[in-house]
Amino acid sequence: MKIFKEIKQVPTNFDRFDICEAYYLFFSQWHNGQTSIEYQRLSKMLGYFKPSPLLRTGRDLTPNGFNIYCNLIRKNRKD
């Protein structure tokens, strides 16, 4: 994931929609199976957030949402 190392961490704006989209994408792509905490949070999140069917990659996020998503990956990666 070279792209995430090259992107500078920038301040993000507080926008609930961007936060939900970024966390949804992170949990759906980076969970460790159905027994993981990430999968449990994803399942709980689907009770209040209905993502767009077009939301598939980080490129589908707003710039602010993409920054949040990249920060989540950086914070949770195990290199």
N, CA, C and O atoms as a CHARMM CRD file, in Angstrom:
* protein
*
  316
    1    1 MET  N      0.81400  -1.18800   0.00000 PROA 1      0.00000
    2    1 MET  CA     0.00000   0.00000   0.00000 PROA 1      0.00000
    3    1 MET  C      0.85500   1.25000   0.00000 PROA 1      0.00000
    4    1 MET  O      0.77500   2.06900   0.91600 PROA 1      0.00000
    5    2 LYS  N      1.64600   1.38800  -0.99400 PROA 2      0.00000
    6    2 LYS  CA     2.57100   2.50400  -1.10900 PROA 2      0.00000
    7    2 LYS  C      1.84100   3.84900  -1.12300 PROA 2      0.00000
    8    2 LYS  O      2.36400   4.83900  -0.61200 PROA 2      0.00000
    9    3 ILE  N      0.65800   3.89000  -1.69400 PROA 3      0.00000
   10    3 ILE  CA    -0.07200   5.15100  -1.81800 PROA 3      0.00000
   11    3 ILE  C     -0.32100   5.80000  -0.46100 PROA 3      0.00000
   12    3 ILE  O     -0.27100   7.02500  -0.35000 PROA 3      0.00000
   13    4 PHE  N     -0.58800   5.00400   0.57500 PROA 4      0.00000
   14    4 PHE  CA    -0.90800   5.56800   1.87700 PROA 4      0.00000
   15    4 PHE  C      0.32700   6.10100   2.59300 PROA 4      0.00000
   16    4 PHE  O      0.21100   6.96800   3.45900 PROA 4      0.00000
   17    5 LYS  N      1.50200   5.59800   2.24400 PROA 5      0.00000
   18    5 LYS  CA     2.72900   6.12000   2.83000 PROA 5      0.00000
   19    5 LYS  C      3.08600   7.46700   2.22500 PROA 5      0.00000
   20    5 LYS  O      3.68500   8.31000   2.89200 PROA 5      0.00000
   21    6 GLU  N      2.72300   7.67500   0.96900 PROA 6      0.00000
   22    6 GLU  CA     3.08200   8.90400   0.26900 PROA 6      0.00000
   23    6 GLU  C      2.14400  10.06500   0.58300 PROA 6      0.00000
   24    6 GLU  O      2.52700  11.22400   0.42400 PROA 6      0.00000
   25    7 ILE  N      0.94300   9.77800   1.01700 PROA 7      0.00000
   26    7 ILE  CA    -0.04000  10.82800   1.29000 PROA 7      0.00000
   27    7 ILE  C      0.23900  11.42800   2.65600 PROA 7      0.00000
   28    7 ILE  O      0.34000  10.71300   3.65200 PROA 7      0.00000
   29    8 LYS  N      0.36200  12.73200   2.69300 PROA 8      0.00000
   30    8 LYS  CA     0.61200  13.42100   3.95100 PROA 8      0.00000
   31    8 LYS  C     -0.66000  13.44800   4.77600 PROA 8      0.00000
   32    8 LYS  O     -1.76500  13.53300   4.24100 PROA 8      0.00000
   33    9 GLN  N     -0.48600  13.37400   6.08400 PROA 9      0.00000
   34    9 GLN  CA    -1.62400  13.47900   6.97300 PROA 9      0.00000
   35    9 GLN  C     -2.01400  14.94600   7.04900 PROA 9      0.00000
   36    9 GLN  O     -1.20700  15.78900   7.44000 PROA 9      0.00000
   37   10 VAL  N     -3.23200  15.24400   6.68100 PROA 10     0.00000
   38   10 VAL  CA    -3.70500  16.62400   6.68400 PROA 10     0.00000
   39   10 VAL  C     -4.90000  16.74000   7.61600 PROA 10     0.00000
   40   10 VAL  O     -5.59800  15.75600   7.85900 PROA 10     0.00000
   41   11 PRO  N     -5.13700  17.92800   8.13600 PROA 11     0.00000
   42   11 PRO  CA    -6.29600  18.11900   9.00200 PROA 11     0.00000
   43   11 PRO  C     -7.58900  17.82000   8.24500 PROA 11     0.00000
   44   11 PRO  O     -7.71000  18.11300   7.05500 PROA 11     0.00000
   45   12 THR  N     -8.52900  17.24700   8.93900 PROA 12     0.00000
   46   12 THR  CA    -9.81400  16.93500   8.32500 PROA 12     0.00000
   47   12 THR  C    -10.90200  17.77500   8.96600 PROA 12     0.00000
   48   12 THR  O    -10.77300  18.22400  10.10500 PROA 12     0.00000
   49   13 ASN  N    -11.96300  17.97700   8.22500 PROA 13     0.00000
   50   13 ASN  CA   -13.11600  18.71700   8.73100 PROA 13     0.00000
   51   13 ASN  C    -14.08900  17.74900   9.38000 PROA 13     0.00000
   52   13 ASN  O    -14.17500  16.58700   8.98400 PROA 13     0.00000
   53   14 PHE  N    -14.81900  18.22400  10.37300 PROA 14     0.00000
   54   14 PHE  CA   -15.82700  17.39100  11.01000 PROA 14     0.00000
   55   14 PHE  C    -17.07800  17.40600  10.13600 PROA 14     0.00000
   56   14 PHE  O    -17.80100  18.40000  10.07300 PROA 14     0.00000
   57   15 ASP  N    -17.31100  16.30600   9.47700 PROA 15     0.00000
   58   15 ASP  CA   -18.49200  16.13200   8.63300 PROA 15     0.00000
   59   15 ASP  C    -18.98500  14.70900   8.86300 PROA 15     0.00000
   60   15 ASP  O    -18.32600  13.74700   8.46600 PROA 15     0.00000
   61   16 ARG  N    -20.14100  14.57600   9.50200 PROA 16     0.00000
   62   16 ARG  CA   -20.64300  13.24700   9.87700 PROA 16     0.00000
   63   16 ARG  C    -20.76100  12.30400   8.68900 PROA 16     0.00000
   64   16 ARG  O    -20.46000  11.11600   8.80600 PROA 16     0.00000
   65   17 PHE  N    -21.18700  12.81500   7.56900 PROA 17     0.00000
   66   17 PHE  CA   -21.35500  11.96600   6.39600 PROA 17     0.00000
   67   17 PHE  C    -20.00300  11.42100   5.92300 PROA 17     0.00000
   68   17 PHE  O    -19.87800  10.23200   5.63100 PROA 17     0.00000
   69   18 ASP  N    -19.00100  12.29000   5.84800 PROA 18     0.00000
   70   18 ASP  CA   -17.66100  11.85400   5.44800 PROA 18     0.00000
   71   18 ASP  C    -17.09500  10.83200   6.43700 PROA 18     0.00000
   72   18 ASP  O    -16.47500   9.84500   6.04000 PROA 18     0.00000
   73   19 ILE  N    -17.31700  11.08000   7.71300 PROA 19     0.00000
   74   19 ILE  CA   -16.83600  10.16600   8.74700 PROA 19     0.00000
   75   19 ILE  C    -17.48800   8.79400   8.59800 PROA 19     0.00000
   76   19 ILE  O    -16.80500   7.77100   8.63800 PROA 19     0.00000
   77   20 CYS  N    -18.80900   8.77500   8.42700 PROA 20     0.00000
   78   20 CYS  CA   -19.52200   7.50000   8.27100 PROA 20     0.00000
   79   20 CYS  C    -19.06300   6.75700   7.02500 PROA 20     0.00000
   80   20 CYS  O    -18.82800   5.54900   7.07300 PROA 20     0.00000
   81   21 GLU  N    -18.93400   7.46500   5.92000 PROA 21     0.00000
   82   21 GLU  CA   -18.48900   6.80500   4.68700 PROA 21     0.00000
   83   21 GLU  C    -17.08400   6.23200   4.84300 PROA 21     0.00000
   84   21 GLU  O    -16.82700   5.09900   4.43600 PROA 21     0.00000
   85   22 ALA  N    -16.18200   7.00300   5.42600 PROA 22     0.00000
   86   22 ALA  CA   -14.79900   6.54900   5.58600 PROA 22     0.00000
   87   22 ALA  C    -14.72600   5.34400   6.51900 PROA 22     0.00000
   88   22 ALA  O    -14.02800   4.37300   6.22400 PROA 22     0.00000
   89   23 TYR  N    -15.43500   5.39900   7.63600 PROA 23     0.00000
   90   23 TYR  CA   -15.42400   4.26800   8.56600 PROA 23     0.00000
   91   23 TYR  C    -16.09100   3.04500   7.94700 PROA 23     0.00000
   92   23 TYR  O    -15.60800   1.92800   8.12900 PROA 23     0.00000
   93   24 TYR  N    -17.18000   3.23200   7.22800 PROA 24     0.00000
   94   24 TYR  CA   -17.83600   2.10900   6.56200 PROA 24     0.00000
   95   24 TYR  C    -16.87100   1.43600   5.58600 PROA 24     0.00000
   96   24 TYR  O    -16.73300   0.21300   5.58700 PROA 24     0.00000
   97   25 LEU  N    -16.21700   2.22700   4.76800 PROA 25     0.00000
   98   25 LEU  CA   -15.28700   1.67300   3.79000 PROA 25     0.00000
   99   25 LEU  C    -14.11600   0.97500   4.49100 PROA 25     0.00000
  100   25 LEU  O    -13.69500  -0.10500   4.07900 PROA 25     0.00000
  101   26 PHE  N    -13.60400   1.59200   5.53500 PROA 26     0.00000
  102   26 PHE  CA   -12.50000   0.98200   6.27700 PROA 26     0.00000
  103   26 PHE  C    -12.92400  -0.34800   6.88900 PROA 26     0.00000
  104   26 PHE  O    -12.23200  -1.35200   6.72200 PROA 26     0.00000
  105   27 PHE  N    -14.05100  -0.36600   7.59400 PROA 27     0.00000
  106   27 PHE  CA   -14.50000  -1.60300   8.23700 PROA 27     0.00000
  107   27 PHE  C    -14.82400  -2.68700   7.21800 PROA 27     0.00000
  108   27 PHE  O    -14.56100  -3.86300   7.46600 PROA 27     0.00000
  109   28 SER  N    -15.38600  -2.31000   6.08200 PROA 28     0.00000
  110   28 SER  CA   -15.76300  -3.32500   5.10100 PROA 28     0.00000
  111   28 SER  C    -14.55600  -3.89700   4.36600 PROA 28     0.00000
  112   28 SER  O    -14.60700  -5.03300   3.89600 PROA 28     0.00000
  113   29 GLN  N    -13.47800  -3.13900   4.25700 PROA 29     0.00000
  114   29 GLN  CA   -12.30400  -3.61900   3.52700 PROA 29     0.00000
  115   29 GLN  C    -11.18900  -4.13900   4.42100 PROA 29     0.00000
  116   29 GLN  O    -10.34300  -4.90200   3.95400 PROA 29     0.00000
  117   30 TRP  N    -11.16300  -3.75500   5.68000 PROA 30     0.00000
  118   30 TRP  CA   -10.02900  -4.09800   6.53600 PROA 30     0.00000
  119   30 TRP  C    -10.41300  -4.92500   7.75800 PROA 30     0.00000
  120   30 TRP  O     -9.62700  -5.01200   8.70200 PROA 30     0.00000
  121   31 HSD  N    -11.59800  -5.53400   7.76900 PROA 31     0.00000
  122   31 HSD  CA   -11.94100  -6.36600   8.92900 PROA 31     0.00000
  123   31 HSD  C    -11.20100  -7.70000   8.84300 PROA 31     0.00000
  124   31 HSD  O    -10.71800  -8.08700   7.77900 PROA 31     0.00000
  125   32 ASN  N    -11.12200  -8.38900   9.96900 PROA 32     0.00000
  126   32 ASN  CA   -10.38300  -9.65000  10.05100 PROA 32     0.00000
  127   32 ASN  C    -11.32000 -10.84700  10.21400 PROA 32     0.00000
  128   32 ASN  O    -11.02500 -11.77100  10.97200 PROA 32     0.00000
  129   33 GLY  N    -12.42300 -10.82700   9.51800 PROA 33     0.00000
  130   33 GLY  CA   -13.37400 -11.93700   9.60000 PROA 33     0.00000
  131   33 GLY  C    -14.58500 -11.58600  10.44000 PROA 33     0.00000
  132   33 GLY  O    -14.63000 -10.53800  11.08300 PROA 33     0.00000
  133   34 GLN  N    -15.56200 -12.47200  10.42500 PROA 34     0.00000
  134   34 GLN  CA   -16.83600 -12.18300  11.07300 PROA 34     0.00000
  135   34 GLN  C    -16.76000 -12.10900  12.59100 PROA 34     0.00000
  136   34 GLN  O    -17.68100 -11.59200  13.22400 PROA 34     0.00000
  137   35 THR  N    -15.70300 -12.60500  13.18100 PROA 35     0.00000
  138   35 THR  CA   -15.58400 -12.53400  14.63400 PROA 35     0.00000
  139   35 THR  C    -14.75300 -11.33000  15.09100 PROA 35     0.00000
  140   35 THR  O    -14.53100 -11.15300  16.28900 PROA 35     0.00000
  141   36 SER  N    -14.30200 -10.51400  14.16100 PROA 36     0.00000
  142   36 SER  CA   -13.45000  -9.37000  14.51900 PROA 36     0.00000
  143   36 SER  C    -14.28400  -8.19200  15.02400 PROA 36     0.00000
  144   36 SER  O    -15.47900  -8.08500  14.74500 PROA 36     0.00000
  145   37 ILE  N    -13.62800  -7.32900  15.76200 PROA 37     0.00000
  146   37 ILE  CA   -14.27000  -6.11600  16.28300 PROA 37     0.00000
  147   37 ILE  C    -14.69300  -5.20900  15.13200 PROA 37     0.00000
  148   37 ILE  O    -15.75400  -4.58700  15.18500 PROA 37     0.00000
  149   38 GLU  N    -13.86700  -5.13400  14.09800 PROA 38     0.00000
  150   38 GLU  CA   -14.19300  -4.28500  12.94900 PROA 38     0.00000
  151   38 GLU  C    -15.48700  -4.75000  12.27600 PROA 38     0.00000
  152   38 GLU  O    -16.31400  -3.92700  11.88300 PROA 38     0.00000
  153   39 TYR  N    -15.65900  -6.04800  12.14700 PROA 39     0.00000
  154   39 TYR  CA   -16.87000  -6.58200  11.51900 PROA 39     0.00000
  155   39 TYR  C    -18.09500  -6.30700  12.39400 PROA 39     0.00000
  156   39 TYR  O    -19.17100  -5.99800  11.88300 PROA 39     0.00000
  157   40 GLN  N    -17.92800  -6.41900  13.69200 PROA 40     0.00000
  158   40 GLN  CA   -19.02500  -6.10900  14.61200 PROA 40     0.00000
  159   40 GLN  C    -19.42700  -4.64400  14.50900 PROA 40     0.00000
  160   40 GLN  O    -20.61400  -4.31800  14.50900 PROA 40     0.00000
  161   41 ARG  N    -18.44100  -3.76700  14.42200 PROA 41     0.00000
  162   41 ARG  CA   -18.74100  -2.33400  14.28300 PROA 41     0.00000
  163   41 ARG  C    -19.39800  -2.03500  12.94400 PROA 41     0.00000
  164   41 ARG  O    -20.28800  -1.18800  12.86000 PROA 41     0.00000
  165   42 LEU  N    -18.95800  -2.73400  11.89000 PROA 42     0.00000
  166   42 LEU  CA   -19.57900  -2.57900  10.57500 PROA 42     0.00000
  167   42 LEU  C    -21.04700  -2.98100  10.63000 PROA 42     0.00000
  168   42 LEU  O    -21.90600  -2.27300  10.10300 PROA 42     0.00000
  169   43 SER  N    -21.33800  -4.10600  11.25900 PROA 43     0.00000
  170   43 SER  CA   -22.71900  -4.58400  11.36700 PROA 43     0.00000
  171   43 SER  C    -23.58000  -3.59700  12.15100 PROA 43     0.00000
  172   43 SER  O    -24.71800  -3.32100  11.77000 PROA 43     0.00000
  173   44 LYS  N    -23.03700  -3.06900  13.24300 PROA 44     0.00000
  174   44 LYS  CA   -23.77600  -2.09500  14.04800 PROA 44     0.00000
  175   44 LYS  C    -24.01100  -0.80500  13.26200 PROA 44     0.00000
  176   44 LYS  O    -25.07500  -0.19200  13.34400 PROA 44     0.00000
  177   45 MET  N    -23.01000  -0.42100  12.51600 PROA 45     0.00000
  178   45 MET  CA   -23.07600   0.81300  11.72900 PROA 45     0.00000
  179   45 MET  C    -24.18400   0.75400  10.67800 PROA 45     0.00000
  180   45 MET  O    -24.82000   1.76600  10.38300 PROA 45     0.00000
  181   46 LEU  N    -24.41000  -0.42200  10.12200 PROA 46     0.00000
  182   46 LEU  CA   -25.43000  -0.56700   9.08700 PROA 46     0.00000
  183   46 LEU  C    -26.84200  -0.35400   9.62500 PROA 46     0.00000
  184   46 LEU  O    -27.79100  -0.25800   8.84800 PROA 46     0.00000
  185   47 GLY  N    -26.98800  -0.27900  10.93500 PROA 47     0.00000
  186   47 GLY  CA   -28.27500   0.04500  11.53900 PROA 47     0.00000
  187   47 GLY  C    -28.65100   1.50900  11.38200 PROA 47     0.00000
  188   47 GLY  O    -29.83300   1.84900  11.41500 PROA 47     0.00000
  189   48 TYR  N    -27.66000   2.38100  11.21200 PROA 48     0.00000
  190   48 TYR  CA   -27.94900   3.81300  11.08100 PROA 48     0.00000
  191   48 TYR  C    -27.35400   4.45300   9.83000 PROA 48     0.00000
  192   48 TYR  O    -27.61800   5.62300   9.55400 PROA 48     0.00000
  193   49 PHE  N    -26.56800   3.71500   9.08200 PROA 49     0.00000
  194   49 PHE  CA   -25.94600   4.28400   7.87700 PROA 49     0.00000
  195   49 PHE  C    -26.18800   3.35100   6.70300 PROA 49     0.00000
  196   49 PHE  O    -25.83400   2.17300   6.74900 PROA 49     0.00000
  197   50 LYS  N    -26.78800   3.88300   5.66300 PROA 50     0.00000
  198   50 LYS  CA   -27.03200   3.11300   4.43700 PROA 50     0.00000
  199   50 LYS  C    -26.10900   3.66300   3.34100 PROA 50     0.00000
  200   50 LYS  O    -26.37500   4.72000   2.77000 PROA 50     0.00000
  201   51 PRO  N    -25.02300   2.93600   3.05600 PROA 51     0.00000
  202   51 PRO  CA   -24.06100   3.44600   2.07300 PROA 51     0.00000
  203   51 PRO  C    -24.59000   3.37400   0.64800 PROA 51     0.00000
  204   51 PRO  O    -25.47200   2.57600   0.33100 PROA 51     0.00000
  205   52 SER  N    -24.04700   4.20200  -0.17500 PROA 52     0.00000
  206   52 SER  CA   -24.37800   4.17700  -1.59500 PROA 52     0.00000
  207   52 SER  C    -23.82900   2.89200  -2.20600 PROA 52     0.00000
  208   52 SER  O    -22.74200   2.45000  -1.83500 PROA 52     0.00000
  209   53 PRO  N    -24.56800   2.28500  -3.14300 PROA 53     0.00000
  210   53 PRO  CA   -24.03600   1.09800  -3.82100 PROA 53     0.00000
  211   53 PRO  C    -22.78000   1.41600  -4.64300 PROA 53     0.00000
  212   53 PRO  O    -22.03800   0.50800  -5.01800 PROA 53     0.00000
  213   54 LEU  N    -22.54700   2.68500  -4.92000 PROA 54     0.00000
  214   54 LEU  CA   -21.38200   3.09000  -5.70700 PROA 54     0.00000
  215   54 LEU  C    -20.12900   3.26700  -4.85500 PROA 54     0.00000
  216   54 LEU  O    -19.04300   3.49100  -5.38900 PROA 54     0.00000
  217   55 LEU  N    -20.27000   3.16900  -3.53800 PROA 55     0.00000
  218   55 LEU  CA   -19.14100   3.34300  -2.63300 PROA 55     0.00000
  219   55 LEU  C    -18.33700   2.04400  -2.57900 PROA 55     0.00000
  220   55 LEU  O    -18.73800   1.08600  -1.91800 PROA 55     0.00000
  221   56 ARG  N    -17.20700   2.01700  -3.27600 PROA 56     0.00000
  222   56 ARG  CA   -16.40400   0.79600  -3.35200 PROA 56     0.00000
  223   56 ARG  C    -14.95000   0.99700  -2.97100 PROA 56     0.00000
  224   56 ARG  O    -14.34300   0.10800  -2.37400 PROA 56     0.00000
  225   57 THR  N    -14.38200   2.13900  -3.30100 PROA 57     0.00000
  226   57 THR  CA   -12.96600   2.38400  -3.00400 PROA 57     0.00000
  227   57 THR  C    -12.80000   3.77900  -2.41800 PROA 57     0.00000
  228   57 THR  O    -13.74700   4.56400  -2.37000 PROA 57     0.00000
  229   58 GLY  N    -11.58600   4.07400  -1.97400 PROA 58     0.00000
  230   58 GLY  CA   -11.29100   5.39800  -1.44800 PROA 58     0.00000
  231   58 GLY  C    -11.48600   6.49900  -2.46300 PROA 58     0.00000
  232   58 GLY  O    -11.72500   7.65100  -2.10000 PROA 58     0.00000
  233   59 ARG  N    -11.38500   6.14700  -3.74600 PROA 59     0.00000
  234   59 ARG  CA   -11.58400   7.16100  -4.79400 PROA 59     0.00000
  235   59 ARG  C    -13.03100   7.65500  -4.85900 PROA 59     0.00000
  236   59 ARG  O    -13.29700   8.71900  -5.41800 PROA 59     0.00000
  237   60 ASP  N    -13.95400   6.89700  -4.29800 PROA 60     0.00000
  238   60 ASP  CA   -15.36500   7.28300  -4.31900 PROA 60     0.00000
  239   60 ASP  C    -15.71600   8.25800  -3.19900 PROA 60     0.00000
  240   60 ASP  O    -16.83600   8.76600  -3.15100 PROA 60     0.00000
  241   61 LEU  N    -14.77800   8.52000  -2.30600 PROA 61     0.00000
  242   61 LEU  CA   -15.01700   9.42100  -1.17700 PROA 61     0.00000
  243   61 LEU  C    -14.73000  10.86700  -1.55700 PROA 61     0.00000
  244   61 LEU  O    -14.04200  11.13600  -2.54200 PROA 61     0.00000
  245   62 THR  N    -15.25500  11.78200  -0.77600 PROA 62     0.00000
  246   62 THR  CA   -14.88600  13.19100  -0.92500 PROA 62     0.00000
  247   62 THR  C    -13.42200  13.32900  -0.49100 PROA 62     0.00000
  248   62 THR  O    -12.89800  12.42100   0.15500 PROA 62     0.00000
  249   63 PRO  N    -12.75200  14.42400  -0.82300 PROA 63     0.00000
  250   63 PRO  CA   -11.36500  14.59800  -0.35900 PROA 63     0.00000
  251   63 PRO  C    -11.23800  14.51200   1.16500 PROA 63     0.00000
  252   63 PRO  O    -10.28300  13.92600   1.67400 PROA 63     0.00000
  253   64 ASN  N    -12.19200  15.08900   1.88700 PROA 64     0.00000
  254   64 ASN  CA   -12.17900  15.01800   3.33900 PROA 64     0.00000
  255   64 ASN  C    -12.37600  13.56900   3.79900 PROA 64     0.00000
  256   64 ASN  O    -11.67400  13.10300   4.69800 PROA 64     0.00000
  257   65 GLY  N    -13.31600  12.86600   3.19300 PROA 65     0.00000
  258   65 GLY  CA   -13.56100  11.46400   3.52600 PROA 65     0.00000
  259   65 GLY  C    -12.35000  10.60300   3.22500 PROA 65     0.00000
  260   65 GLY  O    -12.03500   9.68800   3.98600 PROA 65     0.00000
  261   66 PHE  N    -11.66600  10.88500   2.12300 PROA 66     0.00000
  262   66 PHE  CA   -10.47100  10.13300   1.76300 PROA 66     0.00000
  263   66 PHE  C     -9.36300  10.35100   2.78800 PROA 66     0.00000
  264   66 PHE  O     -8.63900   9.41400   3.12600 PROA 66     0.00000
  265   67 ASN  N     -9.22500  11.57700   3.28500 PROA 67     0.00000
  266   67 ASN  CA    -8.22800  11.84500   4.33400 PROA 67     0.00000
  267   67 ASN  C     -8.54200  11.06600   5.59900 PROA 67     0.00000
  268   67 ASN  O     -7.64200  10.50500   6.22400 PROA 67     0.00000
  269   68 ILE  N     -9.80500  11.02500   5.97800 PROA 68     0.00000
  270   68 ILE  CA   -10.22000  10.26400   7.16000 PROA 68     0.00000
  271   68 ILE  C     -9.90600   8.78900   6.95000 PROA 68     0.00000
  272   68 ILE  O     -9.36800   8.13500   7.84400 PROA 68     0.00000
  273   69 TYR  N    -10.23800   8.26500   5.78300 PROA 69     0.00000
  274   69 TYR  CA    -9.98600   6.87100   5.43400 PROA 69     0.00000
  275   69 TYR  C     -8.48600   6.54600   5.49700 PROA 69     0.00000
  276   69 TYR  O     -8.09600   5.52800   6.06800 PROA 69     0.00000
  277   70 CYS  N     -7.66100   7.39800   4.91900 PROA 70     0.00000
  278   70 CYS  CA    -6.20200   7.18000   4.94100 PROA 70     0.00000
  279   70 CYS  C     -5.66200   7.21600   6.36700 PROA 70     0.00000
  280   70 CYS  O     -4.78600   6.42700   6.72100 PROA 70     0.00000
  281   71 ASN  N     -6.18200   8.12800   7.18500 PROA 71     0.00000
  282   71 ASN  CA    -5.74900   8.20700   8.57600 PROA 71     0.00000
  283   71 ASN  C     -6.13000   6.94400   9.33600 PROA 71     0.00000
  284   71 ASN  O     -5.35900   6.47600  10.17400 PROA 71     0.00000
  285   72 LEU  N     -7.29700   6.38700   9.06200 PROA 72     0.00000
  286   72 LEU  CA    -7.70900   5.13400   9.70100 PROA 72     0.00000
  287   72 LEU  C     -6.76400   3.99500   9.31800 PROA 72     0.00000
  288   72 LEU  O     -6.36800   3.19800  10.17000 PROA 72     0.00000
  289   73 ILE  N     -6.41500   3.92300   8.06300 PROA 73     0.00000
  290   73 ILE  CA    -5.50900   2.86700   7.61100 PROA 73     0.00000
  291   73 ILE  C     -4.14000   3.03000   8.25600 PROA 73     0.00000
  292   73 ILE  O     -3.55500   2.05800   8.73500 PROA 73     0.00000
  293   74 ARG  N     -3.63000   4.25900   8.26900 PROA 74     0.00000
  294   74 ARG  CA    -2.32800   4.50000   8.87000 PROA 74     0.00000
  295   74 ARG  C     -2.32500   4.09500  10.33100 PROA 74     0.00000
  296   74 ARG  O     -1.37600   3.47500  10.81100 PROA 74     0.00000
  297   75 LYS  N     -3.38900   4.44700  11.03800 PROA 75     0.00000
  298   75 LYS  CA    -3.47800   4.18700  12.45800 PROA 75     0.00000
  299   75 LYS  C     -3.59400   2.69300  12.78000 PROA 75     0.00000
  300   75 LYS  O     -3.12400   2.24500  13.82600 PROA 75     0.00000
  301   76 ASN  N     -4.21300   1.93200  11.89200 PROA 76     0.00000
  302   76 ASN  CA    -4.51500   0.53300  12.18100 PROA 76     0.00000
  303   76 ASN  C     -3.64700  -0.48200  11.44900 PROA 76     0.00000
  304   76 ASN  O     -3.80600  -1.68700  11.64900 PROA 76     0.00000
  305   77 ARG  N     -2.74700  -0.02200  10.61800 PROA 77     0.00000
  306   77 ARG  CA    -1.87400  -0.95900   9.89800 PROA 77     0.00000
  307   77 ARG  C     -0.87200  -1.60000  10.82200 PROA 77     0.00000
  308   77 ARG  O     -0.41400  -0.99000  11.78900 PROA 77     0.00000
  309   78 LYS  N     -0.53900  -2.82100  10.52000 PROA 78     0.00000
  310   78 LYS  CA     0.45700  -3.54500  11.30500 PROA 78     0.00000
  311   78 LYS  C      1.62000  -3.89200  10.39300 PROA 78     0.00000
  312   78 LYS  O      1.69400  -4.99600   9.85500 PROA 78     0.00000
  313   79 ASP  N      2.51900  -2.94800  10.22500 PROA 79     0.00000
  314   79 ASP  CA     3.69400  -3.16100   9.36000 PROA 79     0.00000
  315   79 ASP  C      4.83000  -3.77700  10.14100 PROA 79     0.00000
  316   79 ASP  O      5.89800  -4.02900   9.58300 PROA 79     0.00000
